[in-house]
Amino acid sequence: MRYSGFRVIKEALLGQKGWRPLWRDPEPQPRYDYVIVGGGGHGLATAYYLAKTFQKSRIAVLEKGWLGSGNIGRNTTIIRSNYLLPGNEPFYEFSMKLWENLEQETNFNSMVSQRGIINLIHTDAQRDAYRRRGNAMLFAGADAQLLSPNELREMVPFLNYDNARFPIKGGLFQRRAGTARHDGVAWGYARGADMRGVDIIQNCEVTGMRIEGGKVLGVETSRGYIAAGKVGVAVAGSSSRVMSMAGMRLPVESHVLQAFVSEGLKPVIPGVITFGAGHFYVSQSDKGGLVFGGDIDGYNSYAQRGNLPVVEDVLEGGMALMPMIGRARLLRSWGGIMDMSMDGSPIIDRTSVDGLYFNGGWCYGGFKATPASGFAFAHLLATDRPHETATAYRLDRFARGYLIDEKGVGAQPNLH
Ligand SMILES: Cc1cc2nc3c(=O)[nH]c(=O)nc-3n(C[C@H](O)[C@H](O)[C@H](O)COP(=O)(O)OP(=O)(O)OC[C@H]3O[C@@H](n4cnc5c(N)ncnc54)[C@H](O)[C@@H]3O)c2cc1C
């Protein structure tokens, strides 16, 4: 079924009886050519591009819960391509271009909204760093603009510009950045993949891997053994757990990241704003809630909930930036599990086991990467060669010393 304005009118006239489920609920087959473990954004996008762009068939996505139960349904929905390093910026700009056409591509309203992101500048040194980053973005074909304090005041007059500790001295602006409806992205890719014959199997947890002679033969699941030609693992916060089933220890630690939503307010924040003197970022949803977050909780955990010290820390950042936020009531908060890599950048690579491929280490920035990650992982699975924008995302870079340390903080996953 194709979605269109015409279809909405037709269904309204016919009593809304013609809508169909977005995807089937198939029984697992005994064997697939491609098994993708993890039905989050990255796993679903991978299956979609494998079927659509690389014309592969006999593909299954195995998801231990329901679609959207992981980070794809828990993130703060920011999409952007404002990176500095050559290993990262072309990849995220490729993702941005895929976002710009995603709704036409999947024929699904993922509410991609390019309302811009502003990274605030509080010191002269920070202005130099952001100017450098903006130039790197322009070199990679992205858009970037350095805003003066006056330009900034016109766009977002409600910030605390004259805060004695953290005066606001300008901002780095990416106009094409913005937000997208996170679970709508999963549903759009799932529907598109299902339409092309991909079996999306929910409530099917991978519990083991069958490996013989250095080659993966299939996966053990809560719904029985499934043989596979190739297995692609895209399980985000569960990366280390799932890859340990293949005897691998990853350069990844799992940490909790929390998000917060206020009660609905009248439109006040035009795009996404990030505080430059602490970790706090905020945007406003279409329903009016302020959506904000900050640092990870900072200790290893697989729990999808956070703790009060970070709640306090995030809210202090918010109060320093826009004190009137203290009058809004908090509606809800939640946590997700981040697969923090040692250098803060992701991994999309083959592994030492023949036929086993890994996609992970997305830290708290993997939502914006969803389209490019799916495309690059599908490219790798289909051709056995890395996509041109993802050649740096190798698993052995930690052993070889070719880190992609965007923040320059070293091998400290809790600081990226
Ligand atoms: C609070 C929060 C805010 C964030 N904000 C942003 C943001 O603004 N912008 C941004 O770019 N990124 C953001 N992120 C990060 C982003 O959400 C993640 O990096 C990204 O969603 C991870 O990829 P995924 O969608 O595939 O993960 P997931 O949705 O977590 O998918 C992995 C799936 O694997 C499944 N799985 C795990 N183990 C197994 C198994 N054994 N068998 C079968 N299935 C299994 C899980 O159930 C899960 O559904 C945020 C994350 C959080 C938690």
The ligand as an SDF file (V2000), in Angstrom:
LIG
                    3D

 53 58  0  0  0  0  0  0  0  0999 V2000
   18.4580    9.0920   25.8230 C   0  0  0  0  0  0  0  0  0  0  0  0
   19.1390    8.9610   24.5060 C   0  0  0  0  0  0  0  0  0  0  0  0
   19.2730   10.0760   23.6920 C   0  0  0  0  0  0  0  0  0  0  0  0
   19.9080    9.9730   22.4500 C   0  0  0  0  0  0  0  0  0  0  0  0
   19.9180   11.0770   21.6230 N   0  0  0  0  0  0  0  0  0  0  0  0
   20.4490   10.9740   20.3830 C   0  0  0  0  0  0  0  0  0  0  0  0
   20.3660   12.0690   19.4840 C   0  0  0  0  0  0  0  0  0  0  0  0
   19.7490   13.0930   19.7930 O   0  0  0  0  0  0  0  0  0  0  0  0
   20.9500   11.9600   18.2750 N   0  0  0  0  0  0  0  0  0  0  0  0
   21.6190   10.8420   17.9110 C   0  0  0  0  0  0  0  0  0  0  0  0
   22.1780   10.8190   16.8180 O   0  0  0  0  0  0  0  0  0  0  0  0
   21.6790    9.7500   18.7250 N   0  0  0  0  0  0  0  0  0  0  0  0
   21.0950    9.7880   19.9460 C   0  0  0  0  0  0  0  0  0  0  0  0
   21.1220    8.7030   20.7850 N   0  0  0  0  0  0  0  0  0  0  0  0
   21.8280    7.4830   20.3570 C   0  0  0  0  0  0  0  0  0  0  0  0
   21.0300    6.6150   19.4330 C   0  0  0  0  0  0  0  0  0  0  0  0
   19.7180    6.4490   19.9210 O   0  0  0  0  0  0  0  0  0  0  0  0
   21.7100    5.2390   19.2930 C   0  0  0  0  0  0  0  0  0  0  0  0
   23.0920    5.4090   19.0070 O   0  0  0  0  0  0  0  0  0  0  0  0
   21.1090    4.4130   18.1630 C   0  0  0  0  0  0  0  0  0  0  0  0
   19.7040    4.4140   18.2390 O   0  0  0  0  0  0  0  0  0  0  0  0
   21.6470    2.9770   18.2470 C   0  0  0  0  0  0  0  0  0  0  0  0
   21.2910    2.2100   17.1450 O   0  0  0  0  0  0  0  0  0  0  0  0
   19.9240    1.3490   17.0210 P   0  0  0  0  0  0  0  0  0  0  0  0
   18.8080    2.2820   16.6860 O   0  0  0  0  0  0  0  0  0  0  0  0
   20.1420    0.2770   16.0540 O   0  0  0  0  0  0  0  0  0  0  0  0
   19.7800    0.7950   18.5010 O   0  0  0  0  0  0  0  0  0  0  0  0
   18.5940    0.0210   19.2170 P   0  0  0  0  0  0  0  0  0  0  0  0
   17.2700    0.6320   18.9090 O   0  0  0  0  0  0  0  0  0  0  0  0
   18.9690   -0.0850   20.6560 O   0  0  0  0  0  0  0  0  0  0  0  0
   18.6370   -1.3850   18.4990 O   0  0  0  0  0  0  0  0  0  0  0  0
   19.3330   -2.5200   18.9470 C   0  0  0  0  0  0  0  0  0  0  0  0
   18.3220   -3.6260   19.0720 C   0  0  0  0  0  0  0  0  0  0  0  0
   18.9890   -4.8640   19.3070 O   0  0  0  0  0  0  0  0  0  0  0  0
   18.1310   -5.6530   20.0800 C   0  0  0  0  0  0  0  0  0  0  0  0
   18.9010   -6.7390   20.7000 N   0  0  0  0  0  0  0  0  0  0  0  0
   19.8110   -6.6580   21.6780 C   0  0  0  0  0  0  0  0  0  0  0  0
   20.2960   -7.8820   21.9860 N   0  0  0  0  0  0  0  0  0  0  0  0
   19.6650   -8.7460   21.1620 C   0  0  0  0  0  0  0  0  0  0  0  0
   19.7230  -10.1600   20.9790 C   0  0  0  0  0  0  0  0  0  0  0  0
   20.5190  -10.9290   21.7450 N   0  0  0  0  0  0  0  0  0  0  0  0
   18.9320  -10.7410   20.0370 N   0  0  0  0  0  0  0  0  0  0  0  0
   18.1040   -9.9800   19.2620 C   0  0  0  0  0  0  0  0  0  0  0  0
   17.9950   -8.6440   19.4000 N   0  0  0  0  0  0  0  0  0  0  0  0
   18.7780   -8.0280   20.3310 C   0  0  0  0  0  0  0  0  0  0  0  0
   17.5680   -4.6650   21.1030 C   0  0  0  0  0  0  0  0  0  0  0  0
   16.3670   -5.1500   21.6950 O   0  0  0  0  0  0  0  0  0  0  0  0
   17.3650   -3.4250   20.2430 C   0  0  0  0  0  0  0  0  0  0  0  0
   16.0290   -3.3070   19.7670 O   0  0  0  0  0  0  0  0  0  0  0  0
   20.4770    8.7440   22.0300 C   0  0  0  0  0  0  0  0  0  0  0  0
   20.3170    7.6180   22.8440 C   0  0  0  0  0  0  0  0  0  0  0  0
   19.6410    7.7160   24.0560 C   0  0  0  0  0  0  0  0  0  0  0  0
   19.4450    6.4940   24.9040 C   0  0  0  0  0  0  0  0  0  0  0  0
  1  2  1  0
  2  3  1  0
  2 52  2  0
  3  4  2  0
  4  5  1  0
  4 50  1  0
  5  6  2  0
  6  7  1  0
  6 13  1  0
  7  8  2  0
  7  9  1  0
  9 10  1  0
 10 11  2  0
 10 12  1  0
 12 13  2  0
 13 14  1  0
 14 15  1  0
 14 50  1  0
 15 16  1  0
 16 17  1  0
 16 18  1  0
 18 19  1  0
 18 20  1  0
 20 21  1  0
 20 22  1  0
 22 23  1  0
 23 24  1  0
 24 25  2  0
 24 26  1  0
 24 27  1  0
 27 28  1  0
 28 29  2  0
 28 30  1  0
 28 31  1  0
 31 32  1  0
 32 33  1  0
 33 34  1  0
 33 48  1  0
 34 35  1  0
 35 36  1  0
 35 46  1  0
 36 37  1  0
 36 45  1  0
 37 38  2  0
 38 39  1  0
 39 40  1  0
 39 45  2  0
 40 41  1  0
 40 42  2  0
 42 43  1  0
 43 44  2  0
 44 45  1  0
 46 47  1  0
 46 48  1  0
 48 49  1  0
 50 51  2  0
 51 52  1  0
 52 53  1  0
M  END
$$$$
